[in-house]
Amino acid sequence: MDLQTKRAKLSPGKFYHVFTRGNNKETIFKESKNYPYFLSRWKQYITPIADIYSYCLLPNHFHFCLKIKAIDDLPQAYQTGRKHLSHPFAICLSAYAKAINKAHGRTGSLFEETYNRVEITTETYFIRLIAYIHANPQHHGICTDFRDYPYSSYHAFLSDKQTSLMREAVWAYFGGKEGFIDYHNDHQNWRRLYRSNLE
């Protein structure tokens, strides 16, 4: 995947795979409490402009599948172009990095220079990406079964508890909740994207 593909322009109404990692592959989640803290900052800065379809936070990188809201649903500053859609992502990562630096007595950049964003242009790619994101910890050897990993959105899709994720919309792509589970259980589905060198 070339650099231009990883730097897709963010536009209203479009789906994206957003991901980045620690500078020099450094750990970005230093302790367990960092994971919910990062999600709280993400919710604060990103959900006003985007709907979240899936995510996974790993020790040295993260993945999100999201859709930028339609132009009429964006805050006024983004409708008029006074603010760029990339701005909340930069602010979110900067705020998190500052908190980690302060807590751990470190200085300098925590994340790679620019976060990656790849436009999702087909339904097939979208479906495989959802499973790919959830399977990431197993792929990287962080756990033996991604279904046991606590820092992804997978469990929220199996739960009946309220969530800010676009749960019902995602289920619909898989033909329902059971289809979602069955697709994830077939490892060949998400391994197709690893073989295509998505990361």
N, C-alpha and C positions, 0 to 999 in steps of 0.2 A: 504494500500500500504506500503510495507516494505522499510527499509532504502536502501537496495541494489538496489531495483527497481528505487528509486529516485536518485541514484548516477550512472546511466548508463554511460558507457564509450562513449565519443564523437568520432565518426568515420566518415570519408569522405563518402558522398553520402547518409547518413541516416537522417531521420526525428526525431525531438525531441520536446517535450513539456518542455520548460524551465520556471521555476517559482521560486520565493522566496518572503519573506515578511520581514518587519521591525523587528529588534531585539526586542523580547518581544512584538511583534505586534505593535510596534511604527509606527506612521505615517511617511512615507518616502517622500511623496510629501506635503510639508508644505504650499505651495501656488500655484496658478494656473500656474505661469511661470515655476515652476519646471518640469511640464509634458513635454513641448516641449524641455526643456534643457536636460532632461534625454534621450529623443528620439534622440537628436542631438549627444549625447555621444554614444548611442547605435549604431547609424549609423556609427559613426567614427570608433569604435572598433570592432563591430560584423559583419557588412555587408561585410568586406573583406573576411570573412571566411564562411559566411552563407547567405542564401536567407530567407527572412521573409515572412511567409504566413498569419499570423494574430497576433494581440497583444491586450492587454487591460492593462491599468495602473489604479490601484485603490489606494485610500489613503495610505493603509499600505501593499500592495503587488502588484505584476505584473505577467502577463502570456504572453509568446510568443510561437507561433508554428513556427518552422524554420527547414531548411534543411541545414546541413553542405555541403559545395560545394564538388564536385568531386575532387579527389586528384590532377588532372592536372590543376584544376582551382584555387587551393589554392596558397597563396604566398609561395615562395620557402622555407622559414624557416619551414613551416608546412609540406611541401612535404618531406623534409629531416629528419624531426623529431627533428630539433634543437629547435623548439618551440612546446609546447603542445596545442591542440585545446581548452583546458579549460582556457588558459592564457588570451585571450582577454576578457572573461567574468569577470574574477577576476579584471583585470585592469579597465574595464568599471565601475563596481560597486564601486571600490575603488575611482576612480576619481570623481564619483558622490557624494559619501559619504563625501569626503574631501571638496567639494564645499558646500554641505549642512552644514557641521560642521562649516565652516568658516562664512557662511552667517548668521547662527543662534546661533553662540557662544556656540556650543555643542562640546563634545568630546566623543570618544569611537566609538564602532561599530554601524553603522546604520542598516545593514542587518544581518539576521541570518548568522551563521558561514559559511555555505556552501550552494550555490544555488542548486536547484533541477533540474535534467534533466532526463526525462522519454522517452525512445525510443518509437516511434510510429511505430508499426509493421503491421497494417492492414489498408486498405482503409476505412473501417467502422469506426474505431477508429479515424482516421484523420478527417473525415467529421463531426463526432459528436464533436470532440475537437474544431474545428473552431467555431461552434455555442456555445459551452460551454464557450469559452474564451470571445466571444462577449456578452454573457448573464450574465457574472459574476457580474456586478454592480447591476443588478436586483436581482439576487440570494442573494446578501449580503445586500439588502435593501438600497443601496446607491441611487437608483432611482426606480421609479415605472415601467419604460419601458426602457430596455437597448438600444432601438433605439434612445433614446434622449440623451444618455451619450456621452460626447464629447471626451473622452480620450481612445477610442478604434479604431481599424482599420475598424469597420463596415461601417462607412460613406464613406471611401475610396473605398469600393467595389461597392457602389451605384453611385459614381461619375464618370465623364468622364475625370477628371483632371489627369495629369501625376502622377504616384506614383512609389515608389521603391518597393512596395509590389508585390508579385507574383499574381497579381489580376486575370489575364486570366487563369492561371493554377488552381487557386482555383475555379473559375467559372466552369471550365471543370469538376471538381469532382462532382459538383452539377447539371450538365447538362445545365449550362448556368447561366446568371445573374438572370433570373426569378426563376429558381430552387433554387438558393442561397437564394433569398428573401423568397420564400415559405417555405423552410426548417427552416429558422430562425423563421418564424411566427408561426410554430407549436411548442409550448413550450415543448411538450412531447419529442421531439428529443433531446434537450439539457438537459432536466431533467434526462434522462437516465444516464448520466455521473455523475450527482450530487448524484444520488442514489447509484452509484458504489463507492462513497467515493474517488473521484479522487484527491481531494486536500490533 
